[in-house]
Amino acid sequence: MADIFQEVDEDLRRDKALVFWKKYQNHIIGFVLIVIAVTAGISGWRAYRQHQIEAGGTAYLQAMQALERDPKAAGPQFDALAQAGSGFAVLARFQQANLALKNGDKAKAAELFQAIAGDGSVDKAMKDMAAILGGLTLLDLGKPDDASKLVAPLTGDNQPYRFSALEIQGQAAFAAGDKKKAKEIFTQLKQLGQLPNAPQGVTARADLMLNRLQD
């Protein structure tokens, strides 16, 4: 008797399943197709991105090799990489600025560094490095105010380039003739130079500038 009830129960379940399938089969098939399409799309996108990264790496390596042989020939290659928007675009932009410096075009180099520093899509570490290099270039161009403003966001307590930024601001104040401000900054740097994370030589450079400011 138990076997009969079990068979009847299974038949009922089967009938319900068939009814459910007939009613919702189009929705189920559509959902499965969407899942398959999305999965394939994600896999395809990952493969595409990987291909882009590999292609960008190869192009950057070729540009660096060209840079060793003929800097003029490397310029267009870095230009193309910078426009491509790949992961190597930022590195190419740094190389554009470096080439401008080598060619004596400090104004262009400063402009390129400033553009990287102000680009919200660029990684913070890269932006900060560009700001420091741009600040140094602007100092060399005789634009101390611009140099000081560019590195100002990097002078906070937890900023990794704090010491370099303060040195640039101190040099900028000195170049602008504001000896009082310069002395304050280099005095601060001398004190900060005692910290364990202080770069080597920062205290000596601060002392050197403070001696110059006494004259």
ZIQUIGI-V67747 format. One record per run of one state. SS is the DSSP state (H for helix, E for strand, - for the rest). FROM is the first residue (numbers start at 1). TO is the last residue. If there is no record, write none. Layout:
BEGIN
<<SS	FROM	TO> <SS	FROM	TO>>
END
This chain:
BEGIN
<<-	1	1> <H	2	69> <-	70	70> <H	71	84> <-	85	88> <H	89	102> <-	103	105> <H	106	117> <-	118	123> <H	124	140> <-	141	143> <H	144	154> <-	155	161> <H	162	175> <-	176	178> <H	179	192> <-	193	201> <H	202	214> <-	215	215>>
END
